[in-house]
Amino acid sequence: MTIELRALQALRLKGRATAEDVGAATGAPAGEVGPALAELAAAGHCEQARDRYKLTKAGREQLGELLAAERATVDQAAIVAAYRDFDAHNSAFKQLVTDWQLKDGATPNDHTDAEYDAKIVHRLGELHEGFVPLVDRFVGLAPRLAPYPERFGGALAKVRAGEHIWLARPMIDSYHTVWFELHEDLIGLAGLSRADEAAAGRAE
Amino acid sequence: MTPGVLALDGTTGAGRDELGGKAASIEAMRAMGIPVPPAFVLTTAVCRRFDDPADGAGAVPADVWAELPDAMAELERTTGRTFGAGPSPLLVSVRSGAAVSMPGMMDTVLNLGMTDEVRDALAAESGDAVFADDTRRRFVEQFAKVVGEQAPAEPWEQLRLAVAAVFRSWRSTRATAYRRDRGIAEDGGTAVTVQAMVFGNLDDRSGTGVLFSRDPLTGAAEPYGEWLPRGQGEDVVSGRADALPLAELAAAQPNAHTELLAAAARLERAGRDVQDIEFTVQAGTLWLLQARAAKRSPEAAARHAVTLHAEGLISPAEALDRVTAEQVEALLRPRVDPRAAAAAEVLATGKPACPGIGVGVVATSGEEAEDLADTDADVVLARPTTDPDDVAAMSLARAVVTDLGGSTSHAAVVCREMAVPCVVGCGPGTSAGLAGQTVTVDGGAGVVYLGALPVVPRGALDDPDLRQLAEWARAEAGAEAGGPLTALLRARQGAVHPAEQPAAVR
């Protein structure tokens, strides 16, 4: 598994990412990330603005080719079947995040009710436990996904420690961010499109 | 026995159960001496006999039918016009009216009594052959659609078919299912109201309009209305753009204007709420067609509740009934200036996902949004759905709009975390249609307007009206009650779902 693909995909999913972000998302050792990004920049596949990197058009095309090549090595029937199993977890998780943000689906949760929040954190723990075997199945089918179990576990640990921003905050590796990136990876690996999945009510 | 036919002259003494909602409203206005086009009603008692074989099932009972010529003659006498004949022909509307309004009922046939001769007479009277032709065309089309068959040439036959169609519609599948679901009695029946038509497009001293007894947008305690000279019926209600401010009516026809405001004030006192009134002036004579409690903006809901109490019209408990928690929440958010919003073009509507107002130029890709934001432009990101790589752009955007998705969608979740105003599920193709335009997004209402609209800042927590409402709510809930007004109102509303709240005026 080349670090090139992992780094390009991390940049795509993160938008504008620091070397640290790319390291966390790819699971690559710190010593490898800097040189890999420098190499991508030299090849014109990404560009640096201050301490952040973003994909170039050429980088996006290169990523598309590498993803297509990867897909050719993945058991399509198995990944599509696993993706179908993901759907129920996905619905449960989306509802959980919405309940975290809104009480009764309408009132913003101002997080003053510790008991309400604790119940949702508990639900997240249960959901995580039921979800881990499926993530392992994905990793078995597509080794590039190997960093996901640790990323989910890391976010959950922080939420449980009372750092609630790690549940849903964007732009950091919160449980929701990791979930959403995994979902995007799964859609790609299964050869589907987000728009079609959204229209079918599975990914909005 | 309940009479079959009653002239609605304000003295029937009959209740809503016999008259149905529409006739009861006409009767109440007539009793107050308010000018309403003359009308009579076939009561709900007739509906109960309609299916009775003894009366020839599916037909208007003969004894009831025999009463109609006298009732019609009274309309002719009051209006000085003749049903089905010139030179001043009388046309009527035929409407259903159960005690409770329900879907599935035959609604309305207008301009009934139309014939070739009547059309010619109308053309001669109004000096406007186009108007006469148009009235005839509207009648023919509406009759066929609503009654389900071609309009016969003979006016009384038109009336007989329309009346029978209303009574039949009480037994329609939809109406029956509606009653079953709501536990509404099967034997209530509907009434049929027959009312003289008045014409706002008859001459230069005619027109039609809408009057609110108080401003339904700002909540100011002054009338607000629109007036369309030579307009007819639905022209103003349907929002035709060239309506004039009410001051134009005051200038052109001061008597009708004065009479209108006086009627509005009396209806408001009788109804103990702000009234939404449809009126027509025909050749200088004012007629009120309909009056009902006005829909209103969140701001107006709070203001009116407090001022109506101050004027001794409603109790504190009733004032609280008039304001919802959602309306108070809306007041405590920044919002689009209501007058500007009412005049603005709505480009898209969807599900409110994160409240707030965002103004900017629409970008349809994350990259475009980021590039625009780099130039310090205000950007609204519009996407079919949002991807992980859109998140950076979403964080820079003033608002986010999506074609697909609901309130648990990625865009909704991420925007709520970042407090970016967001409307989701606007429909396929919306984002592409918005590209490049400057828009104002109201995330709390789920609306995208064309242009940069003025924004009213967040309502002050120490707003005197909200403070007054909170005081009443606390007093009502008891000594130990605390918490914000929204929580107190929500507790009173009980389990009422937000979707069932009265719609707000935009």
Chai-1 contact restraints between the chains, C-beta under 6 A:
chainA,res_idxA,chainB,res_idxB,connection_type,confidence,min_distance_angstrom,max_distance_angstrom,comment,restraint_id
A,R12,B,D389,contact,1.0,0.0,6.0,A-B,restraint_1
A,L13,B,P388,contact,1.0,0.0,6.0,A-B,restraint_2
A,L13,B,D389,contact,1.0,0.0,6.0,A-B,restraint_3
A,G15,B,D389,contact,1.0,0.0,6.0,A-B,restraint_4
A,G15,B,A392,contact,1.0,0.0,6.0,A-B,restraint_5
A,R16,B,A392,contact,1.0,0.0,6.0,A-B,restraint_6
A,K94,B,T408,contact,1.0,0.0,6.0,A-B,restraint_7
A,Q95,B,T408,contact,1.0,0.0,6.0,A-B,restraint_8
A,V97,B,V413,contact,1.0,0.0,6.0,A-B,restraint_9
A,T98,B,T408,contact,1.0,0.0,6.0,A-B,restraint_10
A,Q101,B,R416,contact,1.0,0.0,6.0,A-B,restraint_11
A,A106,B,P498,contact,1.0,0.0,6.0,A-B,restraint_12
A,A168,B,E417,contact,1.0,0.0,6.0,A-B,restraint_13
A,R169,B,E417,contact,1.0,0.0,6.0,A-B,restraint_14
A,P170,B,V391,contact,1.0,0.0,6.0,A-B,restraint_15
A,P170,B,V414,contact,1.0,0.0,6.0,A-B,restraint_16
A,P170,B,E417,contact,1.0,0.0,6.0,A-B,restraint_17
A,P170,B,M418,contact,1.0,0.0,6.0,A-B,restraint_18
A,F180,B,P388,contact,1.0,0.0,6.0,A-B,restraint_19
A,F180,B,H410,contact,1.0,0.0,6.0,A-B,restraint_20
A,E181,B,P388,contact,1.0,0.0,6.0,A-B,restraint_21
A,E184,B,P388,contact,1.0,0.0,6.0,A-B,restraint_22
A,R194,B,T385,contact,1.0,0.0,6.0,A-B,restraint_23
A,A195,B,P384,contact,1.0,0.0,6.0,A-B,restraint_24
A,A198,B,T385,contact,1.0,0.0,6.0,A-B,restraint_25
A,A198,B,L404,contact,1.0,0.0,6.0,A-B,restraint_26
A,E204,B,T385,contact,1.0,0.0,6.0,A-B,restraint_27
A,E204,B,L404,contact,1.0,0.0,6.0,A-B,restraint_28
A,E204,B,G405,contact,1.0,0.0,6.0,A-B,restraint_29
A,E204,B,S409,contact,1.0,0.0,6.0,A-B,restraint_30
